Amino acid sequence: MLIIATIGLNSFDEGKIKKIILSGANILRFNLSSRTIDNNIKYIQTAQQIIYELNSKAKIMIDLPLNKVRLGDFPEKVIEVKENQELIFRCGFNSPNALEYIPVQMTELAEKVKINQVITIGDGEISLQVTDIIDKQSIAVKALNNGSIYFMRSFNTNWRIADDKLIEQYKQLLDSLKDVSPKYFAVSYLNNIFAEKVKQIFSPYPHARVIAKLERHAEKEEIEALCRDDFYRYVLIDRGEMGVNAPFEKIGILQKKIVRKAHEHKKHVIVSTHILESSINNLIPYRAEITDLTNMVLEGVDGIMLCHETAVGLRPAYTISIAKKIIAEAEKYKLSLKPPLS
């Protein structure tokens, strides 16, 4: 099973990247929805140099950003909120104090939300209800649950930029990445029309392996069309985005439908988000995570993508070692189920 490790805030250090590779990561993921393209290229080049020095077979994966809106920076980096607590969100890149207001990296925020709308932070860790439109740049919200709000996390509303603008952004990013020549690109699968435009911008890059990211609920016919499309080598089930873009109770069934259909059409499947997130702090991961990963192996999932575990966790190599241990045990059991050759 492929292990994709996200390189992020706490794993840009050369020593951490070495440990991630040596612990068994097959692919290093760089998410371009954070940081400038110049900074990302610098980190990618550092990773490529380490791969070369280690004589490793690890590859680079570029995750092209969806039109995701992110929070800005604030001195506290993280604030704890309580259910029913009132907060202010305001357009901007920085805030002097998150309790005064939390910055959101977008313009005219008030035009993109409405009263009583529910907004989520990150992968849905915090849900907020809009209670007031203060002005064009500012809104008041009420927290619907206890939890933590981290700087730079995604700010999830129903608003997104037009597909043509997103395609143009992708073109510019691909042009900027020519010199680093990544092996894999992950691109959001929004609809069939958008997919055709994606194919056009990748036509000058015939050696790139393109991964289709499913980040929302998809109907049977759409899953069938995606899995039949030879342009995509892999289908990535992004459970983080699905958790805020689709009814959460349907995610498990949707994952099984996609895995089954992908296998029918000889497509590889990768599952992302909340794989072993408890291992960031725990010595032994949650039993539900162990069972989840075991079932993925038994079901024939071809790869997992670790996100926060290796991007913000302080011991990414440990998470990878835990993943490999669970995968090895599940694969051993899977082999035992096969009848002996006669």
C-alpha positions as CSV (number, residue, x, y, z in Angstrom):
1,M,0.0,0.0,0.0
2,L,1.3,3.4,-1.0
3,I,1.9,5.9,1.9
4,I,1.6,9.6,0.9
5,A,3.0,12.0,3.5
6,T,2.1,15.6,3.5
7,I,5.0,18.0,4.0
8,G,3.8,21.0,5.9
9,L,4.3,23.4,8.8
10,N,6.2,21.1,11.1
11,S,7.9,18.9,8.5
12,F,9.8,21.3,6.2
13,D,12.9,20.7,8.2
14,E,15.5,18.6,6.3
15,G,15.9,16.2,9.2
16,K,12.1,15.6,9.4
17,I,11.9,15.0,5.6
18,K,14.8,12.5,5.9
19,K,13.0,10.6,8.7
20,I,9.7,10.6,6.7
21,I,11.4,9.1,3.7
22,L,13.4,6.6,5.7
23,S,10.4,5.5,7.7
24,G,8.7,4.4,4.5
25,A,6.8,7.2,2.8
26,N,6.5,6.5,-1.0
27,I,5.2,9.9,-2.0
28,L,5.8,13.4,-0.5
29,R,2.8,15.7,-0.9
30,F,3.0,19.4,-1.2
31,N,-0.3,21.3,-0.9
32,L,-0.2,24.5,-2.9
33,S,-3.2,26.0,-1.2
34,S,-0.8,27.2,1.5
35,R,2.2,29.5,1.1
36,T,3.5,31.3,-2.0
37,I,4.5,29.3,-5.1
38,D,8.1,30.5,-4.7
39,N,8.2,29.1,-1.1
40,N,6.6,25.9,-2.2
41,I,9.2,25.4,-5.0
42,K,12.0,26.0,-2.6
43,Y,10.6,23.2,-0.2
44,I,10.0,20.9,-3.2
45,Q,13.6,21.3,-4.4
46,T,14.9,20.6,-0.9
47,A,12.9,17.4,-0.8
48,Q,14.1,16.4,-4.2
49,Q,17.7,16.9,-3.1
50,I,17.2,14.7,0.0
51,I,15.5,12.0,-2.1
52,Y,18.6,12.1,-4.4
53,E,21.1,12.0,-1.5
54,L,19.2,9.0,0.1
55,N,19.0,7.2,-3.3
56,S,15.3,6.9,-2.5
57,K,12.5,5.9,-4.9
58,A,10.1,8.4,-3.2
59,K,8.2,10.7,-5.6
60,I,6.8,14.2,-5.3
61,M,3.1,14.9,-5.5
62,I,1.6,18.4,-6.1
63,D,-1.9,19.0,-4.8
64,L,-3.3,21.8,-6.9
65,P,-5.5,24.0,-4.7
66,L,-9.3,24.1,-4.9
67,N,-10.7,27.6,-4.4
68,K,-10.3,27.2,-0.7
69,V,-10.6,30.2,1.6
70,R,-8.2,30.2,4.6
71,L,-8.0,32.0,7.9
72,G,-5.2,34.5,8.3
73,D,-2.6,34.6,11.0
74,F,-3.0,35.7,14.6
75,P,-0.6,35.9,17.5
76,E,-2.2,33.1,19.5
77,K,-2.0,30.6,16.6
78,V,-4.8,28.7,18.2
79,I,-7.8,29.7,20.4
80,E,-10.1,27.5,22.4
81,V,-13.8,28.3,21.9
82,K,-16.9,27.2,23.8
83,E,-20.4,26.4,22.5
84,N,-22.5,29.6,22.0
85,Q,-19.4,31.8,22.2
86,E,-19.6,34.8,19.9
87,L,-16.7,35.6,17.6
88,I,-16.0,38.2,14.9
89,F,-14.5,37.3,11.5
90,R,-13.1,40.0,9.3
91,C,-11.4,40.2,5.9
92,G,-7.6,40.3,6.2
93,F,-4.3,38.4,6.4
94,N,-3.5,39.2,10.0
95,S,-5.2,40.1,13.3
96,P,-3.6,41.7,16.4
97,N,-5.8,39.5,18.6
98,A,-8.1,36.6,17.6
99,L,-10.5,37.5,20.3
100,E,-10.9,40.9,18.8
101,Y,-11.4,39.4,15.3
102,I,-10.2,36.4,13.3
103,P,-8.9,37.2,9.9
104,V,-10.2,35.6,6.7
105,Q,-8.2,35.7,3.5
106,M,-11.0,36.9,1.2
107,T,-12.7,40.2,0.2
108,E,-16.2,41.4,0.9
109,L,-16.9,38.5,3.3
110,A,-20.4,39.7,4.0
111,E,-21.5,39.2,0.4
112,K,-20.5,35.5,0.5
113,V,-22.5,34.4,3.5
114,K,-26.0,34.9,4.9
115,I,-27.6,35.1,8.3
116,N,-28.1,31.7,10.0
117,Q,-25.7,30.0,7.5
118,V,-23.4,27.4,9.1
119,I,-19.7,27.7,8.4
120,T,-17.1,25.1,9.3
121,I,-13.4,25.5,10.1
122,G,-10.8,23.0,8.9
123,D,-12.2,19.5,8.3
124,G,-15.3,20.4,10.3
125,E,-13.8,20.5,13.7
126,I,-15.7,23.7,14.5
127,S,-19.1,24.7,13.2
128,L,-20.2,28.4,13.4
129,Q,-23.6,30.0,12.7
130,V,-23.7,33.5,11.2
131,T,-25.6,35.8,13.5
132,D,-25.0,39.2,12.1
133,I,-23.6,41.0,9.0
134,I,-21.6,43.9,10.6
135,D,-20.3,45.5,7.4
136,K,-19.0,44.3,4.0
137,Q,-15.8,43.0,5.6
138,S,-17.0,41.7,8.9
139,I,-19.5,39.1,10.3
140,A,-20.5,37.9,13.8
141,V,-20.9,34.2,14.4
142,K,-21.8,31.9,17.2
143,A,-19.9,28.7,17.9
144,L,-22.0,25.6,17.7
145,N,-19.6,23.3,19.5
146,N,-16.5,23.4,21.8
147,G,-13.1,23.1,20.1
148,S,-10.0,24.8,18.8
149,I,-9.6,27.3,15.9
150,Y,-6.1,27.2,14.4
151,F,-4.6,29.9,12.2
152,M,-4.5,29.3,8.5
153,R,-7.2,26.6,8.6
154,S,-9.8,26.5,5.8
155,F,-12.9,28.6,6.2
156,N,-15.7,26.6,4.5
157,T,-18.6,28.3,2.9
158,N,-20.6,27.5,-0.2
159,W,-18.8,30.2,-2.1
160,R,-16.2,29.4,-4.8
161,I,-14.6,31.1,-7.7
162,A,-15.6,30.4,-11.3
163,D,-14.2,27.3,-13.0
164,D,-12.4,29.3,-15.7
165,K,-10.5,31.4,-13.1
166,L,-9.5,28.2,-11.4
167,I,-8.2,26.6,-14.6
168,E,-6.2,29.8,-15.4
169,Q,-4.7,29.6,-11.9
170,Y,-3.8,25.9,-12.6
171,K,-2.1,26.9,-15.9
172,Q,0.1,29.5,-14.1
173,L,1.0,27.0,-11.4
174,L,2.0,24.3,-13.9
175,D,4.1,26.8,-15.7
176,S,5.9,27.7,-12.5
177,L,6.5,24.1,-11.6
178,K,8.2,23.1,-14.9
179,D,11.7,23.1,-13.4
180,V,10.8,20.8,-10.5
181,S,8.9,18.3,-12.7
182,P,6.7,16.5,-10.1
183,K,5.7,12.9,-10.8
184,Y,2.1,13.3,-9.5
185,F,-0.6,16.0,-9.6
186,A,-3.8,15.8,-7.6
187,V,-6.7,17.9,-9.1
188,S,-10.2,18.4,-7.9
189,Y,-12.9,16.6,-9.9
190,L,-15.7,19.1,-9.9
191,N,-17.7,18.0,-12.9
192,N,-17.2,16.5,-16.4
193,I,-16.9,19.9,-18.1
194,F,-14.2,21.0,-15.6
195,A,-12.4,17.7,-16.1
196,E,-12.2,18.3,-19.9
197,K,-10.6,21.7,-19.2
198,V,-8.1,20.0,-16.9
199,K,-7.1,17.5,-19.6
200,Q,-6.3,20.4,-22.0
201,I,-4.0,22.2,-19.6
202,F,-2.1,18.9,-18.9
203,S,-1.7,18.1,-22.6
204,P,1.8,19.6,-22.7
205,Y,2.8,17.3,-19.7
206,P,2.2,13.8,-21.1
207,H,4.4,12.2,-18.4
208,A,2.5,13.6,-15.4
209,R,0.3,11.2,-13.5
210,V,-2.9,12.9,-12.6
211,I,-5.0,12.0,-9.6
212,A,-8.7,12.9,-9.5
213,K,-9.7,14.2,-6.0
214,L,-13.4,13.5,-5.1
215,E,-14.3,16.0,-2.4
216,R,-18.1,16.0,-2.4
217,H,-21.0,13.7,-2.8
218,A,-21.1,12.1,-6.3
219,E,-23.9,10.3,-8.0
220,K,-23.5,6.8,-9.3
221,E,-23.3,8.0,-13.0
222,E,-20.6,10.5,-12.1
223,I,-18.5,7.9,-10.3
224,E,-18.9,5.6,-13.2
225,A,-17.7,8.3,-15.7
226,L,-14.7,9.2,-13.6
227,C,-13.6,5.6,-13.2
228,R,-13.9,5.0,-16.9
229,D,-11.8,8.0,-17.8
230,D,-8.3,6.8,-18.7
231,F,-6.8,10.2,-18.2
232,Y,-6.8,9.7,-14.4
233,R,-4.5,7.0,-13.0
234,Y,-5.8,7.3,-9.5
235,V,-9.0,8.3,-7.6
236,L,-8.4,10.1,-4.3
237,I,-11.2,10.0,-1.8
238,D,-10.8,13.2,0.2
239,R,-12.8,12.5,3.3
240,G,-11.8,15.8,4.9
241,E,-13.5,17.9,2.1
242,M,-16.3,15.4,1.9
243,G,-17.0,15.9,5.5
244,V,-17.9,19.6,4.9
245,N,-19.3,19.3,1.4
246,A,-21.5,16.3,1.8
247,P,-23.8,14.8,4.5
248,F,-21.3,13.2,6.9
249,E,-23.5,10.1,7.4
250,K,-23.0,9.2,3.7
251,I,-19.2,9.3,3.6
252,G,-18.6,5.7,4.6
253,I,-21.1,4.3,2.0
254,L,-19.7,6.7,-0.7
255,Q,-16.2,5.5,0.0
256,K,-17.2,1.9,-0.5
257,K,-19.1,2.7,-3.7
258,I,-16.0,4.5,-5.2
259,V,-13.6,1.8,-4.2
260,R,-15.8,-0.9,-5.7
261,K,-16.4,1.0,-9.0
262,A,-12.7,2.0,-9.3
263,H,-11.6,-1.6,-9.0
264,E,-14.1,-2.6,-11.7
265,H,-12.2,-0.3,-14.0
266,K,-8.7,-1.1,-12.8
267,K,-8.2,2.3,-11.2
268,H,-6.0,2.8,-8.1
269,V,-7.7,4.2,-5.0
270,I,-6.2,6.5,-2.4
271,V,-8.0,7.4,0.8
272,S,-7.2,10.7,2.6
273,T,-7.8,12.4,5.9
274,H,-8.2,11.2,9.5
275,I,-6.2,8.0,8.8
276,L,-4.2,8.0,12.1
277,E,-4.6,11.5,13.4
278,S,-4.7,10.4,17.1
279,S,-1.1,9.2,16.6
280,I,0.0,12.9,16.6
281,N,-0.2,12.7,20.4
282,N,-1.1,9.1,21.3
283,L,1.4,6.3,21.5
284,I,-1.4,3.9,20.5
285,P,-3.8,5.3,17.9
286,Y,-7.6,5.2,18.4
287,R,-9.0,1.7,17.9
288,A,-11.5,3.0,15.3
289,E,-8.5,4.3,13.2
290,I,-6.7,0.9,13.5
291,T,-9.9,-0.9,12.3
292,D,-10.5,1.7,9.6
293,L,-7.0,1.2,8.1
294,T,-7.2,-2.6,8.4
295,N,-10.5,-2.6,6.5
296,M,-9.0,-0.4,3.8
297,V,-6.3,-3.0,3.2
298,L,-8.8,-5.9,3.2
299,E,-11.0,-3.9,0.8
300,G,-8.1,-3.4,-1.6
301,V,-7.4,0.3,-1.2
302,D,-4.1,1.1,-2.9
303,G,-2.9,4.0,-0.8
304,I,-3.4,6.3,2.1
305,M,-2.6,10.0,2.4
306,L,-1.5,11.3,5.7
307,C,-2.4,15.0,6.2
308,H,-2.1,16.6,9.7
309,E,-0.3,13.5,10.9
310,T,2.9,14.4,8.9
311,A,2.3,18.1,8.2
312,V,1.6,19.5,11.6
313,G,2.4,16.6,13.9
314,L,5.7,16.8,15.7
315,R,6.6,13.1,15.1
316,P,5.6,12.3,11.5
317,A,7.9,9.3,11.2
318,Y,6.2,7.7,14.1
319,T,2.8,7.9,12.4
320,I,4.3,6.3,9.3
321,S,5.8,3.5,11.3
322,I,2.4,2.9,13.0
323,A,0.7,2.8,9.6
324,K,3.2,0.3,8.2
325,K,2.7,-1.9,11.2
326,I,-1.1,-2.0,10.8
327,I,-0.9,-2.4,7.0
328,A,1.6,-5.3,7.3
329,E,-0.6,-7.2,9.8
330,A,-3.7,-6.7,7.6
331,E,-1.9,-7.8,4.5
332,K,-0.6,-10.9,6.2
333,Y,-4.2,-11.8,7.2
334,K,-5.4,-11.1,3.7
335,L,-2.9,-13.5,2.3
336,S,-4.0,-16.2,4.7
337,L,-7.5,-16.0,3.3
338,K,-6.3,-16.9,-0.2
339,P,-6.6,-20.6,-1.1
340,P,-3.2,-22.4,-1.6
341,L,-2.1,-22.9,-5.2
342,S,-2.8,-26.5,-6.3
